């Protein structure tokens, strides 16, 4: 997925995408072990996408926390 697409998703949607990419990463690792992988660069792409998703999840949770914290003051 593109970074712009990930930015616009909600936390729950990001968590669903994260689960999908983790499954894909697992399947790619199995294929690599069995020498059946056709595109080895896909592993790197999936790994980086997982990192992006985790970053956006943490950013959104932090933004929500900061808004709630300063709303009380």
N, C-alpha and C positions, 0 to 999 in steps of 0.2 A: 504494500500500500504506500501511497505517497504521503509525505509528511503533512501536507495541507489537509488531506482527508482525515488523518489521525487527529489533528488539532480540533476538528469540528465534532468529533464524537464525544458522547457522554462517558462517564466513568464506567457505567455498566456495559456499554457497548465496547469500550476499550478492553474490559476484562474478558468479554466473549472472544474478541479478536486475539487476545493474549493466549487464551486456551487453544484456539485454532492453530496459532503459530507454534505453540509448544508441541502440539500433536504432530504437526508437519515436521518440526525439527527432529522429533523422536523417529518418525518414519524415515527421514533422510539418513539419520545415523545408522539405522538398521540396514538400509540399502547400501550404505558405504561399507559396513562390515561384511556384507555378502557380495561385494563387488558388483552391485547391480545399478549403481547410481549413474545417471547419464549427465547431469549438470552439477558438478561438485561446487560451483560458485553459489548455487542456491543455498547451501548451508550457511555461508557467510551472510547472505542477504537476509535470511530468516533470523539469524542470530542478532543482526543489527536492528531489524524491525522489532524484535522482542524488546531490545534495549530502549528503542524509541517509545514504544507503548508504555513501558514501565516508567519512563521519564514523564510522559504526559499524565499518567495516572497520579504520580506523586505531585506534580505541579498543580493539578486540579484539586487534589485533596488539600494541599497547602493553601491555595487561594481561598478555598471554602473555609478553612480554619481561621485564616487571617481576617476574613470578612466577619465571621462570627465573633472573633475576639474583639475587634475594634467597634463592632456594633453595640456591644455592651457598655462601652465607655462613653 
